[in-house]
Amino acid sequence: MKQRPYQFGVSEFTTWPWSFEQDVENYARLGVDAIEVCEFKLDDDDARAAAQLALVAPRNLAITSVQPATRTLLPSQSQPEPKDVPARMARFRRAIERVGPFAPEAPFVTNTGNPPGGNIAHVYDVAAREYRALAEFAADHGARVALEPLNPSTMNAESAIWTLEQAMRVVAAVDHAAFGVCLDYWNIWQEAGVAAAIRACGDRIFGTQLSDWRTPRSYQDRYILGQGEIPLPPLLRATRRPGSAGPTAWRSSPTTCPTRSTTGIWQGLLQRTGRVSTGRGPRRSTIADLPAGGRARGHLPGGAPQPARVLQGRFHAAGRQR
């Protein structure tokens, strides 16, 4: 395969039914450069989890971002327990302690969770206090924390914020170099003045996630790039200008493609990443060059993946130039 100028990675959400070991083996076999670690795939025992994480580097994979098993500050629809905020933040800190040594400077992604009784002001108050302490902890361990505003469809279920401006209000309140935002175009593309909002984030964008949008058929329904309505090139230009930083990820929803077809989608994306500038510094956006195949569709009831057949599509392209 032709040498690519940028790293290409895959999030473990893409291969939900696979074990951590299967992810590492298959990503390396497919020529993937980087991996977004999902903590739920690691063993609960710290020593065994460390042994799993030690498999990554020998296969020439880099860990570029992390999804803690408990990501939300407050209880949410997908992560209802524990109810107590200090207990939730203790779990987040444990994720940093477990994965951080294998992923220097990687952003650990967080969401606010559900505003109790619709009290968004309370969420801001709790976030300023708890995230500041979490950012200090992350910095002490060579890591960072990235707050992700979610789509309005998840309001009062997974998040209390749905715009970049709101996320940056939290960033300003936390006021720590190790605390920034994770930008997901699927979540924020309909925000008024979104390009200006992206530019206003400056170097606080720690990671970027890509997918495409059509009217959802189920919870967080996503499409492969170029198959929907999101005007990605101008959004990428607003994000990936000189001085910006952070990995970029492709995301889509669960799909009924068999594993062989899904790996074919990966290979198509891999073959084209050399024509899509996603690294640090000046670049050109050529999203139209991405493959039209591999449409993410076919949810089961409730969006649940079917083991070995239905895969969670989430493609991760790390923005570090070689």
Secondary structure as the mmCIF struct_conf table of DSSP 4:
data_model
#
loop_
_struct_conf.conf_type_id
_struct_conf.id
_struct_conf.beg_label_comp_id
_struct_conf.beg_label_asym_id
_struct_conf.beg_label_seq_id
_struct_conf.end_label_comp_id
_struct_conf.end_label_asym_id
_struct_conf.end_label_seq_id
HELX_LH_PP_P HELX_LH_PP_P1 LYS A 2 ARG A 4
BEND BEND1 PRO A 5 PRO A 5
STRN STRN1 TYR A 6 TYR A 6
STRN STRN2 GLY A 9 SER A 11
TURN_TY1_P TURN_TY1_P1 GLU A 12 PRO A 17
BEND BEND2 TRP A 18 TRP A 18
HELX_RH_AL_P HELX_RH_AL_P1 PHE A 20 ARG A 29
TURN_TY1_P TURN_TY1_P2 LEU A 30 GLY A 31
STRN STRN3 ALA A 34 CYS A 38
HELX_RH_3T_P HELX_RH_3T_P1 GLU A 39 LYS A 41
BEND BEND3 LEU A 42 LEU A 42
BEND BEND4 ASP A 44 ASP A 45
HELX_RH_AL_P HELX_RH_AL_P2 ASP A 46 LEU A 53
TURN_TY1_P TURN_TY1_P3 ALA A 54 VAL A 56
HELX_RH_3T_P HELX_RH_3T_P2 ALA A 57 ARG A 59
TURN_TY1_P TURN_TY1_P4 ASN A 60 ASN A 60
STRN STRN4 ALA A 62 GLN A 67
BEND BEND5 ALA A 69 THR A 70
STRN STRN5 THR A 72 THR A 72
BEND BEND6 LEU A 73 LEU A 74
BEND BEND7 GLN A 77 SER A 78
HELX_RH_AL_P HELX_RH_AL_P3 VAL A 85 VAL A 99
HELX_RH_3T_P HELX_RH_3T_P3 GLY A 100 PHE A 102
BEND BEND8 ALA A 103 ALA A 103
TURN_TY1_P TURN_TY1_P5 PRO A 104 GLU A 105
HELX_LH_PP_P HELX_LH_PP_P2 ALA A 106 ALA A 106
STRN STRN6 PRO A 107 THR A 110
STRN STRN7 ASN A 111 ASN A 111
HELX_LH_PP_P HELX_LH_PP_P3 ASN A 114 PRO A 115
HELX_RH_3T_P HELX_RH_3T_P4 PRO A 116 GLY A 118
HELX_RH_AL_P HELX_RH_AL_P4 ILE A 120 ASP A 140
TURN_TY1_P TURN_TY1_P6 HIS A 141 GLY A 142
STRN STRN8 ARG A 144 LEU A 147
HELX_RH_3T_P HELX_RH_3T_P5 PRO A 152 THR A 154
STRN STRN9 MET A 155 MET A 155
TURN_TY1_P TURN_TY1_P7 ASN A 156 GLU A 158
STRN STRN10 SER A 159 SER A 159
BEND BEND9 ALA A 160 ALA A 160
BEND BEND10 THR A 163 THR A 163
HELX_RH_AL_P HELX_RH_AL_P5 LEU A 164 VAL A 174
TURN_TY1_P TURN_TY1_P8 ALA A 177 ALA A 178
STRN STRN11 PHE A 179 ASP A 184
HELX_RH_AL_P HELX_RH_AL_P6 TYR A 185 ILE A 188
TURN_TY1_P TURN_TY1_P9 TRP A 189 GLN A 190
BEND BEND11 GLU A 191 GLU A 191
TURN_TY1_P TURN_TY1_P10 ALA A 192 GLY A 193
HELX_RH_AL_P HELX_RH_AL_P7 VAL A 194 CYS A 201
HELX_RH_3T_P HELX_RH_3T_P6 GLY A 202 ARG A 204
STRN STRN12 ILE A 205 LEU A 210
STRN STRN13 ASP A 212 ASP A 212
BEND BEND12 THR A 215 THR A 215
BEND BEND13 ARG A 217 SER A 218
TURN_TY1_P TURN_TY1_P11 TYR A 219 GLN A 220
STRN STRN14 TYR A 223 TYR A 223
TURN_TY1_P TURN_TY1_P12 LEU A 225 GLY A 226
BEND BEND14 GLN A 227 GLU A 229
HELX_RH_AL_P HELX_RH_AL_P8 LEU A 232 THR A 239
BEND BEND15 ARG A 240 ARG A 241
TURN_TY1_P TURN_TY1_P13 PRO A 242 GLY A 243
STRN STRN15 THR A 248 THR A 255
HELX_RH_AL_P HELX_RH_AL_P9 THR A 259 ARG A 272
HELX_RH_3T_P HELX_RH_3T_P7 THR A 273 ARG A 275
BEND BEND16 VAL A 276 VAL A 276
BEND BEND17 GLY A 279 PRO A 282
HELX_RH_3T_P HELX_RH_3T_P8 ILE A 287 ASP A 289
BEND BEND18 LEU A 290 LEU A 290
BEND BEND19 ALA A 292 ALA A 292
HELX_LH_PP_P HELX_LH_PP_P4 HIS A 299 LEU A 300
HELX_RH_3T_P HELX_RH_3T_P9 PRO A 301 GLY A 303
HELX_LH_PP_P HELX_LH_PP_P5 ALA A 304 GLN A 306
TURN_TY1_P TURN_TY1_P14 PRO A 307 ARG A 309
STRN STRN16 LEU A 311 ALA A 317
STRN STRN17 GLN A 321 GLN A 321
#
